[in-house]
């Protein structure tokens, strides 16, 4: 499959004009879309010749944001995001240890053990305290802990900076073998940001209920969906993990899953059916249930940052933009829709410096529109673009416009 994808490339270089990691890396060819395709060729040949362990190419694939911006401009239909995913999968499948990323192994090991990449499920339901759910409803609100996890990423990266690159990689390797050690991360959360994220989740519940919806919630036992396991190429582990999560969702009595972030929505709707035999849950994004909400327009100009998983996948999803436009005057950055630019968030745990450069560039583009606020519908985008207190979640804007 990797050979088929890289074999389509005609070396035109159009992908380099839209790849966010290429300029952020200082124009390191191997951290751009075309470089990843070239490295994909090299990996295929090296595996065929039994020399894959001699290559030092993993950073090229693991630094890819999987935003799919390259696909939108490629005349041959090559997707460097797919190339990177297939390459990561091949590295794992063939156990090419020289090219396995220690942070990736750490995240996967912790997720398999705790059903949460940071081992913090017990504290991830505090946001719901005092809220009432209909536990007999066939609709299940599933946060997947995505909002809750974002409060930890900044603190973890500060620890990595203090430890230095070599020590951090060594520690990640140790944690991969002893995943219980990752639970030290519970002390590294940004409490102020956690409060903001918890409020966004509470607003999602309030909005759904105001629109007349009834739904249940799993509570403290809610599992992470396994996004990182899949994205990092651990496909057999993902198959096992996805089936575990599916069984938990089914045992709750749920027939429809209400997701609250683009990554979980995309994973459950499009990837789970490929790995879970007989997958029969209806998957929707919570915005689909807000059409009847009474929204009053706020006198404010906002710019909407579109999550890549909503606009750069095959099926573009624009419901959030429709709702935000009802709540406030809404403008877009020059790169939007099928030319959308990623926030850099998917790289934050493995390549934090690269992620920060991508996010700074995107933030500047959004601020340049003259809007007073940046609004997004993704907790990862929210975390990566939260600078100068100008960025907020869609749920908070909609709550302001409808729950007064």
LINMOKA-V995782 format. One line per field, one symbol per residue. phi: phi as a letter, one per 20 degrees, with the letter a starting at -180 (. if undefined). burial: I if it has 16 or more other C-alpha atoms within 10 Angstrom, else O. Layout:
# LINMOKA-V995782
phi->???
burial->???
This chain:
# LINMOKA-V995782
phi->.ffffffefdlengfffdffefffemmfgfdcffffffffgffgffffemdffeedcffgefefelemffffdefemedfffgffffffffffeleffdeefffffffffffedlafdmcffeedggegnedcefeffecfcemmffffffdfffffffffffnfffffffffffgecffffffffedfefffgfffffffffgffffffenecadbfngefeffngfgffeneffffgffgfffgffffffnfdcdeecbfffgffffddgffddfmgceedcegffddfefeddfefbdcdeeefgfeddefdfcdggffffffeafcdcfgeblfdgdfenggefedcfffgfffffffgffffffnfebdccdcfffgffdfcllddbegffffffecde
burial->OIIOIIOOIOOOOIIIOIIIIIIIIOOOIIIIIIIIIIIIIIIIOOOOOOOIIOOOIIIIIIIIIIIIIIIIIIOOOIIIIIIIIIIIIIIIOOOIOOIIIIIIIIIIIIIIOIIIIIIIIOOIIOIIOOOOIOIOIIIIIIIIIIIIIIIIIIIIIOOIOOOOOOOIIOIIIIIIOOIOIIIOIOOIIOOOIIOIIIIIIIIIIIIIIIOOOIIIIIIOOIIIIIIIIIIIIIIOOIIOIIIOIIOIIOOIOIOIIIIIIIIIIIIIIOOIOOIIOOIOIOIIIIIOIIOOIIIOIOOOIIIIIIIIIIIIIOOOIOIIIOIIIIIIOIIIIOIIIIIIIIIIIIIIIIIIIIIIIIIIIIIOIIIOIOIOIIIIIIIIIIIIIIOOOOIIIIIIIIIOIIOO
